[in-house]
Amino acid sequence: MEDQAIHECGKDRFSEPFPTLLPGMYCTPVYAVPKPHSNDLRMVMDHSAGEFSLNSMINHDSVTGFPLDNLTQLGDILIRIKSMYPNDESIIWKSDISEAYRVCPMHPAWQIKQVVEINSKFYVDRCNSFGSSASFAIFICVNALITWIAKNVRNISCIVTYVDDSSGCTFSGDVSFYKPYQKFMPSPQVRLLTLWDELGIPHKEKKQLSGLTLPVIGIDIDPNVPSFTLPNDARLRLVTELKLWSASKGFNDSLKRWQQLSGWINWALNVFPLLRPCLNRFYPKMHDKTLLKGNIYVNGAIREDFKWATEKLDTSSGIFLLKSVDWNITKATHIIYCDACPSGMGFWYPNLHLGYLADNPADDDGLIFYFEALCVLCALHDASKRSPKGRKFIIYTDNMNTVDIFNSLQCLPNFNIILKAAVDILYSGEHDMRVLHVPGTENIVADALSRGRLDVALQTDPSLKVTTFEPYR
């Protein structure tokens, strides 16, 4: 701790030591904790200690909810480059800011509230602290501005930033000499490091990486396939954790652990995007909970969803091919139109001149939105049955809520059974699906089928053959 204090003073981030607190000063507990995936220690100031802690003075809602770039943005870049230059070899690069949060100075009026005591000497901490509930938001604001400059002033177009890591992609021959490290590096990476140097942003050579494959936020990226791969040990750790949470009735844990698990699962969704429904009944249990140490019980619905996700993770290769989300509508094996009304459902294959209709299940809650979603599921099930593995389907509906839940895989708890069933079909058949919106005025045949108006349907498609179907269960 003494060595770290000397280091902080040398960086002018700590004041010179002084013997006693002055009026208006706060002294916060300080300790060292291990850095993740490292043998180093990090000094942490505990801004949550005590009844009148510094974190209790901060409006939590004002420092949360910051959107972050993730592998979706990086995936978009890789897909764009691969589609434009399919025969060119690409490399991926990654740069890391050293002591990231500490590059942000704090207002003097706040500095006197984060005094630390080390070996009976007091220091004013002048910079953003790892122990503050606002430290993440402060750094994100600063680094977002730096990334904006990188994109719009230094023309580093293929760059994404996740907290203190910035990543990008370029061609394997696109290199420039970076004098401080005395070596050639990817040209966009050199431009970023040069910008950091001008702004006084610290970085270490060992953290500036590039190659044909590279881990980004713990996930292996191959820009030439392109693909994302979750390392097997990471996949097994997540499986073990989900099995713990779903093992038995009565399991409970703190709100903080619930938040950590949701973040862990969201990270894994970069590789397993179809497993998002496992969180649809998880988040509502955290709603309105504020005590981080207060325990929350895992109910049967969440256990069921976690077991469902675990089965998928157990049998998965852990590789996500970006081509599965990058395909043109013209590649679809089947195009289907769906609709539902209070009494029935119908879907139509215009290219096959096939129509299907069914009465709505009597035991469901009667919401038209539910039947619209159920109709899409039934159409997907039918398309899967009539297709070999690895096919692509386009399903149209005139209900925007249905479009939204299938494309985001996020829904209210009562609809989650539909999304999970759809994912089961996609997994088992290795299919891809898109649900798109069509105006109601252009959905004439499916609408007529849902209402049993075969005369209207036949006016639009005189070759139509109609049969009934049993709603998917």
C-alpha positions as a printed NumPy array, in Angstrom:
array([[  0.   ,   0.   ,   0.   ],
       [  2.86 ,   2.36 ,   0.814],
       [  4.446,   1.656,  -2.574],
       [  1.148,   2.387,  -4.317],
       [  0.801,   5.656,  -2.406],
       [  4.283,   6.694,  -3.571],
       [  3.3  ,   5.717,  -7.127],
       [  0.107,   7.793,  -6.925],
       [  2.022,  10.793,  -5.565],
       [  4.529,  10.459,  -8.409],
       [  1.635,  10.611, -10.89 ],
       [  0.252,  13.666,  -9.038],
       [ -2.95 ,  11.717,  -8.372],
       [ -2.389,  11.835,  -4.592],
       [ -1.499,  14.965,  -2.682],
       [  1.612,  15.077,  -0.56 ],
       [  0.979,  13.32 ,   2.783],
       [ -0.25 ,  15.315,   5.776],
       [ -0.709,  14.328,   9.457],
       [ -4.35 ,  15.136,  10.317],
       [ -7.704,  15.592,   8.618],
       [ -8.827,  19.144,   8.011],
       [-12.417,  20.444,   8.432],
       [-14.806,  19.11 ,   5.783],
       [-12.624,  16.156,   4.842],
       [-13.869,  12.559,   4.665],
       [-11.552,   9.6  ,   5.151],
       [-12.595,   6.405,   3.374],
       [-11.316,   2.862,   4.02 ],
       [ -8.716,   1.634,   1.543],
       [ -7.446,  -1.863,   0.78 ],
       [ -5.807,  -3.925,  -1.958],
       [ -7.69 ,  -6.523,  -4.017],
       [ -6.439,  -8.876,  -6.773],
       [ -6.916,  -7.731, -10.348],
       [ -9.001, -10.171, -12.435],
       [ -6.888, -12.57 , -14.531],
       [ -3.687, -11.076, -13.092],
       [ -1.178, -11.489, -10.264],
       [ -1.239,  -7.738,  -9.61 ],
       [ -3.163,  -5.95 ,  -6.877],
       [ -5.449,  -2.964,  -7.247],
       [ -5.948,  -0.338,  -4.559],
       [ -9.645,   0.161,  -3.865],
       [-11.246,   2.914,  -1.825],
       [-14.432,   1.718,  -0.13 ],
       [-16.896,   4.526,  -0.792],
       [-19.765,   2.389,   0.52 ],
       [-18.474,   2.036,   4.083],
       [-20.468,   3.566,   6.915],
       [-23.915,   5.032,   7.352],
       [-22.953,   8.306,   5.645],
       [-20.837,   6.834,   2.875],
       [-19.837,   8.757,  -0.232],
       [-21.84 ,   6.413,  -2.437],
       [-24.965,   7.172,  -0.404],
       [-24.654,  10.787,  -1.608],
       [-24.789,   9.766,  -5.277],
       [-28.042,   9.351,  -7.193],
       [-27.64 ,   5.797,  -8.471],
       [-30.045,   6.325, -11.39 ],
       [-27.881,   9.14 , -12.772],
       [-24.74 ,   6.996, -13.048],
       [-26.139,   3.753, -14.492],
       [-27.547,   2.602, -17.807],
       [-24.683,   3.788, -19.992],
       [-24.779,   1.902, -23.321],
       [-21.526,   0.126, -24.185],
       [-20.187,  -1.122, -27.474],
       [-20.137,  -4.905, -27.46 ],
       [-19.368,  -7.677, -29.887],
       [-22.486,  -6.816, -31.88 ],
       [-20.784,  -3.648, -33.094],
       [-17.507,  -5.465, -33.736],
       [-19.412,  -8.202, -35.557],
       [-21.021,  -5.606, -37.824],
       [-17.556,  -4.318, -38.721],
       [-16.227,  -7.812, -39.461],
       [-19.244,  -8.67 , -41.611],
       [-18.936,  -5.423, -43.569],
       [-15.216,  -5.926, -44.262],
       [-15.688,  -9.59 , -45.209],
       [-18.538,  -8.801, -47.595],
       [-16.598,  -5.984, -49.29 ],
       [-13.225,  -7.768, -49.432],
       [-13.942, -11.53 , -49.259],
       [-10.484, -12.59 , -50.481],
       [ -8.354, -10.276, -48.327],
       [ -6.837, -11.461, -45.05 ],
       [ -7.728,  -9.361, -42.016],
       [ -6.144,  -8.93 , -38.616],
       [ -7.759,  -7.802, -35.402],
       [ -6.108,  -5.434, -32.935],
       [ -6.818,  -4.422, -29.346],
       [ -5.494,  -1.563, -27.206],
       [ -5.857,  -1.092, -23.469],
       [ -5.675,   2.053, -21.338],
       [ -3.525,   1.631, -18.235],
       [ -4.993,   2.543, -14.842],
       [ -8.071,   3.585, -16.75 ],
       [-10.348,   5.148, -14.16 ],
       [ -7.439,   7.071, -12.655],
       [ -6.969,   9.243, -15.753],
       [-10.087,  11.226, -14.786],
       [ -9.469,  14.105, -12.313],
       [-12.219,  14.93 ,  -9.82 ],
       [-13.609,  18.325,  -8.831],
       [-11.708,  19.835,  -5.851],
       [-14.926,  19.974,  -3.829],
       [-15.193,  16.197,  -4.202],
       [-11.483,  15.501,  -3.737],
       [-11.602,  16.469,  -0.051],
       [-14.305,  13.832,   0.459],
       [-12.059,  10.994,  -0.713],
       [ -9.067,  11.312,   1.605],
       [ -7.28 ,   8.025,   2.35 ],
       [ -5.098,   6.994,   5.268],
       [ -2.06 ,   4.765,   4.662],
       [  0.388,   4.013,   7.479],
       [ -0.916,   6.914,   9.615],
       [ -0.469,   9.421,   6.795],
       [ -3.339,  11.117,   4.965],
       [ -3.528,  11.76 ,   1.225],
       [ -6.107,  13.603,  -0.863],
       [ -7.104,  11.355,  -3.753],
       [ -7.447,  13.74 ,  -6.697],
       [ -8.722,  11.268,  -9.28 ],
       [-11.583,   8.959, -10.098],
       [-11.631,   6.068,  -7.622],
       [-12.407,   2.392,  -8.187],
       [-14.614,   2.385,  -5.091],
       [-17.102,   5.005,  -6.239],
       [-20.453,   3.99 ,  -7.692],
       [-19.972,   6.808, -10.22 ],
       [-16.432,   5.859, -11.301],
       [-17.602,   3.683, -14.191],
       [-19.926,   6.36 , -15.587],
       [-17.255,   9.053, -15.268],
       [-14.685,   7.029, -17.169],
       [-17.175,   5.953, -19.839],
       [-18.016,   9.604, -20.539],
       [-14.334,  10.483, -20.919],
       [-13.421,   7.469, -23.048],
       [-16.518,   7.883, -25.214],
       [-15.269,  11.36 , -26.113],
       [-11.79 ,   9.988, -26.844],
       [-13.293,   7.312, -29.101],
       [-15.393,   9.95 , -30.868],
       [-12.203,  11.88 , -31.617],
       [-10.556,   8.675, -32.849],
       [-13.436,   8.029, -35.248],
       [-14.263,  11.524, -36.45 ],
       [-10.931,  13.36 , -36.281],
       [ -8.349,  10.605, -36.74 ],
       [-10.562,   8.631, -39.152],
       [-10.303,   5.296, -37.353],
       [-13.621,   4.063, -38.702],
       [-13.352,   0.407, -37.687],
       [-13.12 ,   0.796, -33.913],
       [-15.29 ,  -0.25 , -30.989],
       [-14.667,   0.473, -27.32 ],
       [-15.642,  -1.591, -24.299],
       [-14.809,   0.321, -21.101],
       [-10.986,   0.646, -21.331],
       [-10.412,  -1.726, -24.28 ],
       [-10.593,  -0.475, -27.862],
       [-10.604,  -2.978, -30.723],
       [-10.703,  -2.872, -34.472],
       [ -9.955,  -4.677, -37.704],
       [ -7.811,  -3.925, -40.735],
       [ -6.003,  -5.746, -43.538],
       [ -2.959,  -7.796, -42.58 ],
       [ -0.595,  -5.633, -44.657],
       [ -1.869,  -2.328, -43.269],
       [  0.907,  -1.524, -40.761],
       [  2.781,   1.58 , -39.614],
       [  5.846,   2.142, -37.452],
       [  5.109,   3.237, -33.874],
       [  8.247,   4.956, -32.623],
       [  7.685,   4.715, -28.82 ],
       [  7.552,   0.907, -29.05 ],
       [ 10.033,   0.723, -31.95 ],
       [  7.971,  -1.692, -34.003],
       [  5.407,  -1.986, -36.778],
       [  1.785,  -2.268, -35.679],
       [ -1.628,  -2.107, -37.429],
       [ -2.038,   1.416, -38.799],
       [ -5.375,   2.178, -37.059],
       [ -3.857,   1.029, -33.757],
       [ -0.861,   3.335, -34.279],
       [ -3.197,   6.267, -34.94 ],
       [ -5.1  ,   5.493, -31.74 ],
       [ -1.942,   5.195, -29.613],
       [ -0.639,   8.451, -31.093],
       [ -3.9  ,  10.147, -30.118],
       [ -3.629,   8.728, -26.597],
       [ -0.069,  10.049, -26.367],
       [ -1.218,  13.537, -27.345],
       [ -3.975,  13.429, -24.715],
       [ -1.734,  11.998, -21.992],
       [ -3.57 ,   8.668, -21.844],
       [ -1.229,   6.001, -20.398],
       [ -0.743,   2.574, -21.979],
       [  1.679,  -0.357, -21.769],
       [  3.238,  -2.171, -24.712],
       [  2.273,  -5.644, -23.459],
       [ -1.424,  -4.684, -23.579],
       [ -1.375,  -3.516, -27.224],
       [ -2.126,  -6.684, -29.192],
       [ -2.91 ,  -7.785, -32.74 ],
       [ -3.16 , -10.993, -34.737],
       [ -5.227, -13.252, -36.967],
       [ -7.236, -14.223, -33.869],
       [ -7.467, -12.365, -30.586],
       [ -9.504, -12.477, -27.378],
       [-11.743,  -9.435, -26.934],
       [-13.61 ,  -9.169, -23.608],
       [-12.696, -12.818, -23.043],
       [-14.128, -14.098, -26.337],
       [-11.869, -15.285, -29.164],
       [-12.402, -13.311, -32.376],
       [-11.484, -14.613, -35.836],
       [-12.041, -11.842, -38.415],
       [-11.509, -14.129, -41.402],
       [-14.221, -16.744, -40.751],
       [-15.624, -14.48 , -39.167],
       [-16.575, -15.999, -35.819],
       [-16.792, -15.535, -32.053],
       [-15.687, -18.425, -29.827],
       [-16.297, -18.799, -26.107],
       [-13.31 , -20.673, -24.61 ],
       [-14.32 , -24.073, -23.307],
       [-13.252, -23.372, -19.719],
       [-15.373, -20.214, -19.671],
       [-18.366, -22.115, -21.051],
       [-17.989, -24.823, -18.397],
       [-17.741, -22.245, -15.592],
       [-21.006, -20.681, -16.726],
       [-22.669, -24.1  , -16.972],
       [-21.553, -24.893, -13.414],
       [-22.966, -21.608, -12.133],
       [-26.324, -22.076, -13.874],
       [-26.58 , -25.601, -12.483],
       [-25.958, -24.214,  -8.993],
       [-28.78 , -21.689,  -9.362],
       [-31.212, -24.239, -10.801],
       [-30.339, -27.261,  -8.666],
       [-33.01 , -27.123,  -5.966],
       [-35.853, -25.18 ,  -4.41 ],
       [-34.967, -22.562,  -1.854],
       [-31.761, -21.339,  -3.482],
       [-31.231, -17.645,  -2.851],
       [-28.469, -15.095,  -3.14 ],
       [-27.874, -11.371,  -2.785],
       [-29.063,  -8.759,  -5.268],
       [-25.402,  -8.064,  -6.038],
       [-24.886, -11.707,  -7.06 ],
       [-28.046, -11.577,  -9.19 ],
       [-26.661,  -8.515, -10.966],
       [-23.306, -10.221, -11.459],
       [-24.939, -13.315, -12.929],
       [-27.055, -11.247, -15.324],
       [-23.886,  -9.521, -16.527],
       [-22.144, -12.877, -16.922],
       [-25.003, -14.294, -18.982],
       [-25.241, -11.15 , -21.111],
       [-21.535, -11.496, -21.859],
       [-22.084, -15.102, -22.993],
       [-24.959, -13.971, -25.235],
       [-22.337, -12.508, -27.576],
       [-21.686, -16.131, -28.584],
       [-25.075, -17.647, -27.689],
       [-27.595, -14.945, -28.712],
       [-30.473, -17.436, -28.923],
       [-30.284, -18.072, -25.157],
       [-31.549, -14.591, -24.273],
       [-34.977, -15.941, -23.147],
       [-33.311, -17.404, -20.042],
       [-33.232, -13.85 , -18.637],
       [-36.838, -12.877, -19.393],
       [-38.131, -14.137, -16.045],
       [-34.869, -13.388, -14.215],
       [-34.918,  -9.596, -14.518],
       [-38.469,  -9.122, -13.138],
       [-37.376, -10.768,  -9.873],
       [-34.802,  -7.991,  -9.405],
       [-37.277,  -5.218, -10.176],
       [-37.61 ,  -2.634,  -7.391],
       [-34.914,  -4.36 ,  -5.306],
       [-32.325,  -1.904,  -3.97 ],
       [-30.443,  -3.604,  -1.111],
       [-27.328,  -5.145,  -2.654],
       [-26.906,  -7.536,   0.27 ],
       [-30.604,  -8.454,   0.42 ],
       [-31.279, -12.02 ,  -0.677],
       [-33.673, -12.946,  -3.493],
       [-35.087, -16.448,  -3.923],
       [-34.895, -18.283,  -7.244],
       [-38.378, -19.418,  -8.255],
       [-39.423, -22.413, -10.328],
       [-39.712, -20.422, -13.561],
       [-36.115, -19.221, -13.337],
       [-34.857, -22.704, -12.473],
       [-36.679, -24.038, -15.528],
       [-35.172, -21.344, -17.785],
       [-31.647, -21.922, -16.469],
       [-31.954, -25.683, -16.969],
       [-33.112, -24.994, -20.522],
       [-30.098, -22.75 , -21.174],
       [-27.725, -25.237, -19.55 ],
       [-28.845, -28.007, -21.909],
       [-27.993, -25.794, -24.881],
       [-24.615, -24.769, -23.452],
       [-23.731, -28.368, -22.582],
       [-24.06 , -29.504, -26.19 ],
       [-22.762, -26.399, -27.959],
       [-19.424, -26.017, -29.716],
       [-19.143, -22.498, -28.335],
       [-18.611, -21.046, -31.821],
       [-20.881, -18.363, -33.267],
       [-20.557, -17.887, -37.029],
       [-21.415, -14.329, -38.02 ],
       [-22.695, -15.509, -41.393],
       [-25.731, -16.853, -39.514],
       [-26.948, -13.267, -39.032],
       [-25.726, -11.91 , -42.364],
       [-27.957, -13.225, -45.114],
       [-30.215, -11.743, -47.741],
       [-33.97 , -12.334, -47.853],
       [-33.5  , -13.955, -51.26 ],
       [-31.646, -16.811, -49.509],
       [-34.771, -17.851, -47.578],
       [-35.981, -21.409, -48.132],
       [-39.531, -20.453, -47.135],
       [-41.416, -17.166, -46.873],
       [-44.536, -17.282, -44.697],
       [-47.223, -14.737, -43.815],
       [-48.959, -14.987, -40.421],
       [-51.965, -13.397, -38.76 ],
       [-54.31 , -13.957, -35.843],
       [-57.662, -12.634, -34.703],
       [-59.599, -13.223, -31.461],
       [-61.012, -16.493, -32.793],
       [-58.285, -18.032, -34.939],
       [-54.846, -18.091, -36.545],
       [-53.642, -18.572, -40.096],
       [-50.399, -18.693, -42.05 ],
       [-49.699, -18.81 , -45.772],
       [-46.839, -19.947, -48.036],
       [-47.293, -17.752, -51.135],
       [-44.699, -19.66 , -53.196],
       [-46.222, -23.043, -52.323],
       [-49.849, -21.837, -52.46 ],
       [-50.434, -23.506, -49.079],
       [-52.623, -22.094, -46.323],
       [-53.154, -23.274, -42.745],
       [-55.759, -22.245, -40.207],
       [-56.656, -23.144, -36.626],
       [-58.936, -22.076, -33.813],
       [-57.227, -20.278, -30.959],
       [-56.57 , -22.477, -27.912],
       [-59.368, -22.01 , -25.403],
       [-57.104, -22.285, -22.352],
       [-54.824, -19.356, -23.191],
       [-55.248, -15.84 , -21.813],
       [-57.003, -14.497, -24.907],
       [-54.594, -11.639, -25.686],
       [-54.451, -11.092, -29.435],
       [-50.734, -10.366, -29.107],
       [-50.245, -13.831, -27.616],
       [-52.022, -15.488, -30.547],
       [-50.011, -13.435, -33.062],
       [-46.803, -14.713, -31.458],
       [-48.142, -18.268, -31.228],
       [-49.01 , -18.169, -34.932],
       [-45.412, -17.254, -35.813],
       [-44.206, -20.166, -33.682],
       [-46.6  , -22.533, -35.468],
       [-45.402, -21.308, -38.859],
       [-41.776, -21.818, -37.82 ],
       [-42.571, -25.326, -36.614],
       [-44.265, -26.191, -39.907],
       [-41.409, -24.738, -41.981],
       [-38.873, -26.711, -39.96 ],
       [-40.775, -29.983, -40.463],
       [-40.791, -29.586, -44.237],
       [-37.112, -28.556, -44.509],
       [-33.717, -30.259, -44.161],
       [-31.287, -28.872, -41.592],
       [-29.621, -25.502, -41.941],
       [-32.368, -23.604, -43.756],
       [-33.412, -19.958, -43.537],
       [-36.972, -18.724, -43.025],
       [-38.657, -15.342, -43.425],
       [-41.903, -14.937, -41.478],
       [-44.075, -11.855, -41.926],
       [-46.604, -10.553, -39.409],
       [-48.541,  -7.292, -39.202],
       [-48.12 ,  -7.119, -35.412],
       [-45.09 ,  -5.019, -34.417],
       [-45.   ,  -6.398, -30.871],
       [-44.536,  -9.865, -32.335],
       [-41.764,  -8.632, -34.615],
       [-40.026,  -7.03 , -31.636],
       [-40.075, -10.034, -29.305],
       [-38.823, -12.485, -31.914],
       [-36.037, -10.2  , -33.11 ],
       [-34.899,  -9.213, -29.61 ],
       [-35.856, -12.5  , -27.879],
       [-37.038, -10.318, -24.998],
       [-40.607, -10.471, -23.744],
       [-42.934, -10.418, -20.771],
       [-42.731, -13.573, -18.623],
       [-46.024, -15.011, -19.949],
       [-44.687, -15.059, -23.518],
       [-41.362, -16.678, -22.705],
       [-42.593, -20.201, -23.391],
       [-43.175, -19.189, -27.032],
       [-39.675, -17.773, -27.486],
       [-38.037, -20.787, -25.839],
       [-40.   , -23.138, -28.098],
       [-38.898, -21.138, -31.153],
       [-35.263, -21.343, -30.043],
       [-35.636, -25.104, -29.534],
       [-36.761, -25.449, -33.147],
       [-33.92 , -23.272, -34.455],
       [-31.336, -25.189, -32.428],
       [-32.56 , -28.662, -33.355],
       [-32.838, -27.83 , -37.053],
       [-29.781, -25.536, -37.184],
       [-32.055, -23.003, -38.874],
       [-32.009, -19.207, -39.071],
       [-35.153, -17.095, -38.955],
       [-36.151, -13.476, -39.378],
       [-39.524, -12.098, -38.385],
       [-40.417,  -9.011, -40.423],
       [-43.3  ,  -6.563, -40.421],
       [-45.858,  -6.344, -43.206],
       [-48.681,  -3.758, -43.301],
       [-52.073,  -5.243, -42.54 ],
       [-53.321,  -4.147, -45.952],
       [-50.729,  -6.448, -47.545],
       [-51.441,  -9.407, -45.274],
       [-54.785, -10.256, -46.862],
       [-54.479, -14.037, -47.222],
       [-53.193, -14.756, -43.699],
       [-55.821, -12.42 , -42.239],
       [-58.584, -14.172, -44.186],
       [-57.338, -17.604, -43.079],
       [-57.335, -16.557, -39.423],
       [-60.998, -15.54 , -39.761],
       [-62.015, -18.602, -41.768],
       [-62.777, -16.447, -44.833],
       [-61.562, -18.841, -47.511],
       [-63.456, -16.953, -50.204],
       [-61.356, -13.842, -49.56 ],
       [-58.11 , -15.844, -49.435],
       [-58.896, -17.543, -52.764],
       [-59.504, -14.201, -54.456],
       [-55.837, -13.312, -53.831],
       [-54.393, -16.812, -54.371],
       [-56.728, -18.843, -56.633],
       [-54.359, -21.863, -56.451],
       [-54.478, -21.912, -52.661],
       [-54.827, -25.264, -50.883],
       [-56.055, -24.957, -47.298],
       [-55.83 , -27.336, -44.359],
       [-56.093, -27.067, -40.597],
       [-53.287, -27.367, -38.065],
       [-52.948, -27.975, -34.344],
       [-51.337, -25.071, -32.451],
       [-47.803, -25.895, -31.35 ],
       [-47.468, -27.156, -27.776]])
